[in-house]
Amino acid sequence: MEKRKYGLDTIAIHGGNKGRNPENALNPPIFQTSTFVFDTIEQVEKAMSFESDDYVYTRGNNPTLKAFEHRMAALEAGNASVAFASGMAAISSVLFSFLKPGDNLVANHCLYGSTYTVATGLMRRYNVNCKIVDMTDVNSLEEAIDKNTRVIYFETPSNPSLEIIDIKKVTEIGRAKGVKIVVDNTFATPYFQRPLTLGADVVVHSATKYISGHGDVVGGVAVSKDEDYIHSLKFDYMCEFGGVMSPFNAWLLLRGLKTLGVRMRQHEKNALEIARFLEKHPGVKRVYYPGLESFAGHDTAKSQMDGFGAMLSFEVDGGLERAKKVVNNVKLIKLAVSLGDCETLIELPAAMTHLGYPKEKLAEFGFTESMIRISVGLENVEDIMEDLDSAIRCE
């Protein structure tokens, strides 16, 4: 399928297909089984030594999971991928696969809360140091890299400040020093950005978000052009740590991917309109959205992305107490963690998804205690704006 250059909408539906499904079914079946059977011990030996493609046990391999992995690899312009039980299973497994005691990683100062906790807390228990830098400043990044640095890790756009990191510049710096580049592409999705084509070594996703698109799956995935690395990641880390995705969730993610392009186009259209609305709102102090020309990372985003996504953050006049009133007074919009659903979601990151950050140092990490984050959904944009306007004006 990939021999001919298809568009992303087509790849999201057909990418990675390896022939017809069983019984000529249009959709792949759910192989909801833990175990696969053999006729002979010789057949077992060939499967265990990877001389055959036979399945053994779903923790290692499963046809439904493999179909999802092939699809994600095709979308991200990679050669192979590994499905995980969650985005954090993917992120932590990738970090452990590259790092050993005495090594260090360099991470951007603005990260999802659990990623920050793994990088700065959990990894240090295994004598892996983490250096936190502002990667919008490439000079700071270069200064942070030393002889023990093995990984550069960042999100772009970042969560929750939407900072844009220049992927090509970072990968050039990393490659010159023999450092692996890992990019979290959850916010942008492969529909708007493909870091592997810009030099990254591994791309990770919380598939829970836009890959699913419907808030009914928890999953993760890591993609690379290096098939040998992916084989090791699957059988030496995912399989041994046990963070396997269920076949049913893989099937739901395949279903979600079919509408990825349609959803992302509408998500982005709504988000840009809302960002412009908030930028002019008398009660709003600042809006963070890459699609706004006033946004610091706009030009970089425009150069490496095919669209600006559906995540935005903003600050209201009145600080934290006012921000609490806004999120408490929305009606249509839902107060919740997570993102990427059809429903518009709102939250205070410092009190929810990024609770692990030290509050007295939030400014160093690129956001504030009163920052409000919105995952713009697929409702009529006028209804979303009316709800926000009412909540912002509410006394």
N, C-alpha and C positions, 0 to 999 in steps of 0.2 A: 504493500500500500504506500509506503513512504518513498518508493523509488521515483514516483512522480510528485512534484511539488504541489500539494493541495493547500487550500486555505485552512485557517484555524477552525472555522465552523465545521468544515468537512472532517478534519482530523479529530475533532472532539466527538464526532459520531462514529467514524470508521477507523481512526488511527490505531495501529497495532494489531488489527485483525489478522489472524493466521489461518484463514479459510473459513468454511461454513461452521456454524454452531451445530452441536448434536441434534439430530432429527430435523436438520435444516431450519431450526428456530431462528426467528429474526433477532431476538434478544438472547444473550448468553444465559444458560441456566445457573441457578444457585447450587453449587456443589456443597450442600450443607452436611458435610461429613468430617469427622476428625481423622479418620483412618482410611487407607486404601489397601486393597488386598493383592496378593501375588499368587502365581501358580507354582513357582519353584523358588528354592533358596538362591539359585543362580540369578534369577530375575531380581531378587532382593539385593544381591551383591552388586549388580550393575547399577541399580538405582542409587544405592548408598555411596557408590564411588563416582557418581555422575557420568557413568558411561551410557546411561539411558535417560530419557526424559520422564520416566515413570514417577508417579507421585507416591509418597510414603506416608506423610503425616502433615496435617494442615499447618502446624506450627512452622514447618519448613517450606511447604509449597502447596498450592491449591489452584485448580484451573480458573476459578472465579477471581481469585486474587491476582493470578498471572495476567488475566485479561485487563484488569485495572492497571497493573504495573506497566504493561505494554502501551496502554493508552496514554498514561502520564508521561512516559518516556518520549512518545511521539510528539506530544504537545509541547514539552519543554526542550525539544531538539536534542534529547539525550539518547543514549543507546540502551539504557536499562534503568530500572528503579526498584525500590523496595517499599512495600506497603507496611504500615505500622498501625498499632491499635490507637494511637493518638499523635498529634503533632509533637508533643513533648517527648514521646517515645522515639520519634524520628530524630529530633534535635539532639537529645542526650546520647542516643546511640551513635550518631555521626561524630559528635565530639569525642566520645570515648574511643571510637575507632581510629582517630588521628593522634590522640594525646596519651602520654604515659607520664609517670612521676618524674618531676624535674622539668617538664615542658611548660610552656605557657601559651595562652591564646590572647589575641587582641580583639576586643569586642567594642562595637559602637556604644556610646553612652546611653542611647535610647533604645531599649529592647522591651519586648513583652515581659511582664513581671516574672513568670516562671522561668523563662530563659535566663533572665538576669540572676535569679536565685541559683540556678544550676551552674552558671558560669562563675559567679563570685562566691558561692557558698559550697555547693556539693563538690565541685571539681577540686577546690582547695583541700578538702578532706583527703584527697588522693594525691596531694602534693603537686597539683597543677595550678599554676598561678594565672590570674586573669588581669589584664591591663585594660582599663576602660578609657577610651579616648573619643573625642568628637571627630568622626570620620569625614565630616564635611570639610575639615581642615587636613589635607593630605600630608602637610608637613608634620603635624602632630602624630599622624599614623606612622610615618617613616621613622620618627624618633622613638616610637614605642616598640618597634620591632628589634629584637636582639637575636643572638645565636640560638636561644632556646625556644623562639617562637615557631610554632608549627601550624597554627590556624589563625586566620582572620575571619571573624564572624560578624555579620550585620544583616539588618532588615532594610529594605528600601521599597516603598516608603516605610518609615519607621513607625512603631506603635508606642505612644499615641500622637507624637508631634508631627508626623508625616514628613520628617526630614528626608531629603533625597540624597543618597550616596552615589557618587559617580562610579559605577561598577567597573568600567573599563580602566579608569585611573587606578583604582584599588587593586585590580587584578594584575596590572602592569607592575605595581610596586611589589605585590606578593610573589609573583613569578620570578622576579629578579632576585629574590631572596630565598626561593625554594619553599615558600609558605603556601599552604592550601587555603583556598577561598571558598567559604560556605555562605550562601545567601538565602535568607528566608524570603520567599516570594509570595507569601500568603496574601498580602494586601493587593498586589498588582495582578496576580494570577498569570498563567502563561498566555492568556489572551492579550494582556497588555504589556508583558515584559518577559524576556527569556534570557536570564543571566548566563546560562551556559554558552550562548552565542557571543557573549561579551567577555568570556574568559574565565568565568567561575568554574570551580571544580565540582561542587555539589550544590544542588538546589533543594531546599526543604519546604514543605507546606504543612500547615494544619489543614488537612482535607475537610475537616469539620466545617470550614467556612465556605468560601465561594465554590470550591470543587463540588461540595454537596449542594449548597445553595438553599437548603430547605430546613435546616436546623434539626434534622432527625438522625444524624450520624456523628460519631466521634471517630476520627481517623487521622493518619498522617502519612507522608510519603517523602522519600528522598530519591533524587534523580541525578545521574551522572553520565558522562560520555565514556567513562572508564568501566567497562563491563567486569573486569577482574576485581576492581574495588567493590562494585555492587554485589558481586558474588560473596566476597568476604563480609561485607556489611550484613548481608542476609543471614549467612550461615554461622558466622563467628560472633555476631552481635544481636541482631533481631531475634534469631532462633534461640540463642543461648540466654539472652535476657528475658525472652518470652513475650515480647510486645507485639504479638501477632494480631492482625486485623481479622475480624470474622468474615466468612464468605458472604453473609447477608449484607454487611456494611459495604463490602467491595462492590456488590451488585447495585446497591443504592447509589454509590458514588459514580458508577458507570452510567446509571440513569441520569444523575445530576449533570454529568459532563455533556450530555446531549444538548442541553440548553445553555451551556456556559456562555457562548457568544451573545446570544439573544439577551440573557440576563445582564451580562456585564455592560452591554451597550446602554440598556435602560437604566441600570444602576448609575452609570457615569453621567448620563444625561440629567437625571434627577439631582445627583450630587453637585454638579456644576451650577445648576440653577439655584439650588439651596445655598451654596457657598456665596454666590453673588448677592442673593437676598440677605444673608446674614452680614455680609461685608457692608451693606448700606443701612443695616438696622441700627436705630439710635441707642439701643440697649446693649449692643455688642461691641466689645473693645478690640478684638482681633480674631481673624479667621485663619486657620491653617488648612490649606487645600492646594495641592500641586498644580491644579488647573487654573488657579488665579494668577494673573500676570504679576500681581503684587507679592506673591509668595517667593521666598528666597531661593528655593530650589526649582523654580518653574522651568528655567532654560535647560537645566540638566535633565529634568523629567521629560521634557519635550524631545530631547535628543536620544534618550534610551528607552522610552516607553511609547507604545502605540495608543495610549489613553491614560487618563489620570486616576482612574479607580473611583470607588464610592465611599471611601473613608474620609471624614473631615473632623477637625476639632475646632473649638472656639472658646473664647473667654468673654464673660459678660462683665459689665460694670458692677461693682459691688463685691467682687471677690468670692470667697468660698461660700458664705451664707447665701448669697444671691444665686450662685451656681446650684446649690442644694435645692433652692426653691424652684429653679427651672426644671431640674430632672424630676422633682416631686410633683410638678403640675402638668406634665404632658399627659394627654389622654389617649390619642391614637398611637403615638410612639411608645414603645415598651422599654422600661428600665430593666436592663439585663446585661450580663457579661456576654461575650462572644460577638460575632459579626458575620456578615456575608449571607444573611437570611433574606427571604422575600420581605419580611417585616422590618421596618425601621427600628433600630435599637439605639438606646442612649445610655451613657454611663459617666461616672466620675472615675477615671482611671486610678487616681491616687488612693481612692477608697475601695476600689474593686479589683480590676485586673492587674494593677501595679502596686498592690498593697505592700509588697515586700521591699519597696524602695524606701530608704530613710527620708522621712518627710523634710528634715532640715536641709537636705542636699538636693531636693528635686530640681532646682534651677540648674545645677551642674549636669543633670541628665536631660535637659532640654524641654522640661514641662513643669507645670505648677500644680499645686493642690486643688486649684479651682478650675482646671481645664476640663471641659466637657467634650466627650467624644461621641460621634454619631456614625453608625453604620447605616447609610442611606438605603432604604429598601425600594420596593417596586410599586408602592401605592401611587395614586395620583399625586403628582408633586405639589399641586395646590393644597391638598389636604395636609401634607407633611408641613408645608410652610405655615399654614394657618395654625396648626397645633403648636409649632415652635414659637410663632409670634405671640400667641395667647399665653404660653408658659413664660416667655421672657418678660412680657408686660405685666404679669400677675403680681400683685402686691401681697 
